[in-house]
């Protein structure tokens, strides 16, 4: 039974918001507990507490994309899930109603082929483990080289720990590889390239290949269908291929960068950059700079 007797839905949502808000706002962590309260109060949202969908809902209702929810965003956003009027609301409400995800099986004996998205550190290590146990893999990489965030990043980026704490377990930094104790970004990139060559991982990488869509096969079939095309100029022919298993190794810093826009930022006359696009200190030469974060 509801403890909010006599209140309409928006009043109940406002009450739940105020129970979990911190200084009038709801950051990501309190959002988790608020979602638990929503799932207990509204039958339509019983599956909302699932981690599989929490982030997607937060993204939808965070209308100004500042990483926190105010009361209007929370109330109006959840009300949209209860009474969807947009395609995004209809899709998310449908997924919540269905319990979000199909039952997960721990039997992977059917896996013979694996697609890996991203040839950064995570993707290469995944490929190496699959190589060791004899499972066929293909790495899809949209750039022309391995390395992920180490391939190119903000100006003067470097490793922030000693190199011994950031190395592949089966491939220590070679003794003849000259680098700093805290290697620069380009030095780390060279090391990652060496790793990819040492174990023949490059032979299974499709460079300059952009994956546009992944979707489960369905119809009781386990596996994934990938849609992709080349990033070479003039070659956008869409191709499709199926795999038994999919590993998304695009990392936390994939493109495009997320730039929360503060209120009033549209009035700012200067240039607003994400750190990953600040690749040359000359960009800031002679300018007054504000760093947020």
N, C-alpha and C positions, 0 to 999 in steps of 0.2 A: 504494500500500500504506500502511496505517496505521502510524504510528510508536508507537501506543499498544497494543502487542501484550500480550495477557493481561489487559487492563483492561476492566471492564464500562462500559456507556455513561455512567452517572453519574460514574464515576471519570474518564473521558475529558473529560466536560463540566467537571468540577472543575479538571482540568489546564489546559484552555483558558482558563477563567476566571482562574486564577492567572497565566497568561502575560500577560494583558492588563490585569489589575486595577491600580489605583493606590491604595495604602494600604488594600487590602482591599475596594475598591469599584470599580464599573465605571460611570463617567459616560457621557454620550452619545458623545463623540468616540472613546474607546477601544472602545466598543461596535461601531463600524464595523469596526475591525480584527479584533475577536473574531468578528464575523459572517463575515468572510472565512475565518478559520480553520475555523469551523463548516461553511461551504460546501465546503471542501476535504476535510474529514474524513467528512462524512455525505452519502451520495448523495441522501438525501431532502431535503437542505437546499441543494442546489447553486445554487438561484436565490435563496437568502436574501440574498446580497450586493446584490441589486437595490435601489436607493434607493426604488423604488416601494413597498416593503413593510417596509423596515427600521424606520421609525418606528412602524408599526402593531404589529409584533412587540414592540418595546421597550415600548410602552404596555401590551400584554397581560401581559408577564412582570414589569413593575414593579408588583408587587401592592400596595405601600403608597404608590404614586404620589408618591414623593419625588424623582424625576428621576435616581436612580442605582440600580444593581443591586447587591445583595449576592450572596454565593455561593449561598445557598439559592434566591433568586429566579431567578438565572441557570440553575442546574442543573435545578431543578424546572420552570421555564418552558420551557426548550428540550426537556426530556424530554417535556413535554406536546405539543410540536409533533411529536416523533418518534412518540409513542403517544397521540394525542389522545383525550380522554374528554369534553371539553366542546364545545359548539357553536362557540364562538369558536376553539378549537384546531382543530377539524375544518375550519372555513372557511379559516383561515390556512394550515394544512397543505396543503389542496387548492389554494390559490392558488400556493403555493410549488412544488408538484408540477407545476403547469401552466405554470410559467415566468412567473407573475405577470400579464403584460399582453400583449395582442395586439400584433402588429407595427404600428409606427407609420408612417403614410404622410405624406409631406410634400406631397402634392397636395391642396390645399384649394379647388380650382376649383368644387367642389359647394356651397360655403358661400354661402348667400343670406340666412340668418337666424341671428342670434346672441342667446343669452340671457346676460345679465350678472347675477351675483348680488352685490348690494351697490352702493349709490350713494355710496360714499366717494370719496376722491381717485382711487384706482386704477380704480374702476368708471366714474367720469365721464370720465377720460382715455381709457379704452378705448372708451367710447361716442363720444367726439369723433373718434378716429382712424377708427372705422368709418363715422361720419357723413361724413368727408372722402372716403372711397373708395366711398361709395354702397352700403354693406351695411346691411340692415335690422337693427335691434337692439331689444331690450327689456330694461330694467333692473328687477330685482325687489328691492324694498327693504322690509324689515319695519317700519321706523319711518315717521314722518309727514314726515320731511325728509331732505335729502341731508346729507353731511358725515361719516358714519361716526363714528370716535372723536372727531372735533372737534365733533360735535353736542352731546355731553354727556360729561363725564369727571370726573376727580378734582378736588377743590377747588383753585382758583387755578391750574389748568393753563395753560400758555402755550407758545409756540414757543421752542425753545432755540437757534435760530440766527437771524441777521438775515433779515428777510422776503424779501430779494432771493435768498436761497438756498432759499426754499420758496415757489415760485410756479409757476403753469402757464406753460409756454414761450410759448404763444400768447395769454396774458392776464396781463400784469404788473399789480401792484397799481395801480388807477387813481389818478391824481394827486389827485383830489378825495376819495379814501377815506382818512379820518383814522384812523391807528392808530400804535401804538408801533413803534420799530425792531425790537423783539422782541414781536410782537403777542400779545395775550392769546388764550386759547382761543376765547372768543366772537367776537373780531375775525377770527380765521382762519375760523371758521364762516361769518361774514357774507361773507367773500371767496369762499368755496367756493359759497355760494348764488348770489352774483353771477355766477360762472362758469357755473353750470348754467342761469341765465336768459339770459346773453349769447348762448349758442349754441343755445338752444331744446332743450336736453337733457331738460328736465323733461317735455316732451310724451310721452316714451317711457318714463317711469318709472312703475311700478305701486307706489305707496306703500302702506304697511300691508298688504303681501302677504308671507306667510311660506312659503318653499319647504321642504317636508317631505321630498322625495326627488328624486334625480336618478338616472337609469339609462340606459345606452346602449341604442339601439334593438335591436341584435342582428340575427340572420338576414341577415348580410352588408350590412345597412343602416348607413350612417354618420350619426350624429346622436344626439340626447339627448331623453328624455322627462322633463318636469318635472311633479311633483305639488305643488300649492300651495293655500293658502286665505287668506282675508282675516283680518286681526287685529282687525277691528271686532267689538265685543261682539255676540254672538248670530248671527254669520255665520261658520260654520266649514265651509261647503260646499266639499268637495274638488273641485279642478279640475285638468285635465291639458292640457298643450300640448307640441308637439315643436318642436325647433330643430335646425339643421344643425351648430351649434357652441356650446360652453358655455365661459364664462369665469367662474371663481370668484374674485371680488374682495372676499372677506369679510375679508381682511387677517390680520395676526398677532394681533390683539387682539379677535377676535370673542367673542360671548357663547356659552355661559357662561364666566366666568373660571375658570382652573385654579388651585386653591388647594392646594398640597402640604401635607398635614397631618403635622406633626412627631409623633414618638412621644410619647405622653402628653398631646397637645393636648386630648383628650376630658376631661381633668381640669381644664382651665382654666375658671375661673368667669366670665371676662369675655367680651367680644365679639371675634370674629375676622372681619376685613374684608379683602377684596381692594381694592387701591388704586382700582380703577375704581368701586367703590361708596362710596368716601369722597368724597362730592360737596359736603359742607358742613362747614367747620371746627368748627361747633358740635357735631358728633358727638363730638369729642374734648375739648370744653371741660371743664376740671376733672378730667380723667382722666390717669392715668399710662399712657403709650403706648410700646409697643415696635414698632419698624419692622424688618421682616426683608426684606433685599434693597435 
